[in-house]
Amino acid sequence: MERLAVLYDGDCGFCRASMALILAWDRRRRLRPVALQDAEADRLLQGMPDEERMASWHLVGADGRVASAGAALAPMLRELRGGGPLAWLTVRFQGPTARAYRWTADNRSWLGQMVPGGVKRRADRVILSRR
């Protein structure tokens, strides 16, 4: 089975720590991390403007379909063991999910400053081990 690509901001400490937590949950190895700054991201998000690309995270399926921001949560959660109920909630409450994601994305620089250096280094090791 081909893994889904999860594209995240590799320069953001909060984003890297979040990616590592998701990968720790992904015991079936259904997800593959790709930094938005990587050349592979250019291929996966071909034609997407840079501003849109860097505004959120993206999930890319084996068929090339892209889901972004809050809309990407449900399909990603469905890949994680026990994630089905959370996926249902994000679909059921799309408005609040989108607003919560937008707030997080808009404040990721500040949130990243709150993540200790040791956590960021461990996150980098987890991400590197899952590529």
C-alpha positions in Angstrom: 0.0 0.0 0.0 1.3 3.4 -1.0 1.6 5.9 1.9 0.0 9.3 1.9 2.3 12.2 1.8 1.9 14.7 4.7 3.5 18.0 3.7 4.4 20.3 6.6 6.6 23.4 7.2 10.0 22.0 7.9 11.2 25.4 9.2 8.4 25.6 11.8 9.3 24.0 15.2 5.6 23.6 16.1 4.9 21.9 12.8 7.8 19.5 13.2 6.8 18.6 16.7 3.2 18.1 15.5 4.4 15.9 12.6 6.4 13.7 15.0 3.3 13.2 17.2 1.2 12.2 14.2 4.0 9.8 13.1 4.2 8.3 16.6 0.4 7.6 16.3 0.8 6.2 12.8 2.0 2.7 13.9 0.8 1.2 10.6 3.1 3.6 8.7 0.4 4.9 6.4 1.8 8.4 6.4 5.1 9.8 4.9 6.4 13.2 6.0 7.5 15.6 3.3 8.8 19.1 4.2 7.2 21.9 2.1 10.8 23.1 1.4 11.8 19.7 -0.2 12.0 19.3 -4.0 9.4 16.5 -3.7 6.9 19.0 -2.4 7.3 21.0 -5.7 6.3 17.8 -7.6 3.5 16.8 -5.3 2.0 20.3 -5.2 2.8 21.2 -8.8 0.9 24.3 -9.9 0.0 25.4 -6.4 1.1 29.0 -5.7 3.9 29.4 -3.1 1.7 31.5 -0.9 -1.1 28.9 -0.8 1.5 26.1 -0.4 3.1 27.7 2.7 -0.2 28.8 4.2 -1.0 25.3 5.5 -0.2 21.6 5.6 -1.3 19.3 2.8 -2.2 15.6 2.4 -1.5 14.1 -1.0 -3.0 10.7 -1.8 -1.5 8.0 -4.1 -3.9 9.3 -6.8 -2.4 12.8 -6.5 -5.4 14.4 -4.9 -4.5 17.2 -2.5 -6.4 18.1 0.7 -5.2 21.1 2.7 -5.6 22.8 6.1 -8.7 21.6 8.1 -10.1 19.7 5.2 -7.1 17.4 5.3 -7.7 16.3 8.9 -10.4 13.8 8.3 -8.7 11.8 5.5 -5.5 11.8 7.6 -7.2 10.7 10.8 -9.0 7.9 8.9 -5.5 6.4 8.3 -4.7 6.3 11.9 -5.8 3.5 14.3 -8.6 4.9 16.4 -8.8 8.1 14.3 -12.2 7.3 12.8 -14.3 9.1 15.5 -12.1 12.1 15.4 -12.3 12.2 11.6 -16.1 12.1 11.9 -16.0 15.0 14.3 -13.9 17.1 12.0 -16.4 16.5 9.1 -19.4 17.1 11.4 -17.9 20.3 12.7 -16.2 21.6 9.6 -16.5 25.3 10.5 -15.0 25.1 13.9 -12.3 22.7 12.6 -11.4 25.2 9.9 -11.3 28.1 12.3 -9.2 26.2 14.8 -6.7 25.1 12.1 -6.5 28.7 10.7 -5.8 30.1 14.2 -3.0 27.4 14.7 -1.5 28.1 11.2 -1.6 31.8 11.7 0.2 31.5 15.1 2.6 28.7 14.3 5.7 31.0 14.6 4.7 31.9 18.2 3.6 28.3 19.0 7.0 27.1 17.7 8.8 29.3 20.1 7.0 27.5 22.9 8.4 24.1 21.8 11.7 23.3 23.6 14.8 22.7 21.6 15.1 19.1 22.8 11.5 18.4 21.6 12.3 19.8 18.2 15.5 17.7 17.9 13.6 14.5 18.8 10.9 15.5 16.3 13.5 15.9 13.6 14.9 12.4 14.4 11.4 10.8 14.2 10.6 12.6 10.9 13.9 11.5 9.4 13.4 7.9 10.4 10.0 7.8 8.6 10.9 9.2 5.2 
